[in-house]
Amino acid sequence: MNNKNVISLPASENFTPDLAVKHVMSLCEVGQLADILMVGYDNDNELIVFSSRMSRAEAVFLLEKAKDWAMNGGMK
């Protein structure tokens, strides 16, 4: 998580979970992702969280970056 580059995923209200995962997998296949944090809900509305090799502190940092992205209309 020491990479300073930011990759902006397209925010889409039309992406299904399958489409979102396929998009992220395409980024993984070409080596564009160093680490990943996935957050979602299952069919029972239970929170699901998966991550690659990151500490809880790094996950919180990444969530705060995502929160800022969502609140300010995405990357400029």
ABEGO torsion letter per residue (X at the ends): XABABBBBBBBBAABBAAAAAAAAAAAAAAGABABBBBBBBBAAGBBBBBBBBBBAAAAAAAAAAAAAAAAAGEBX
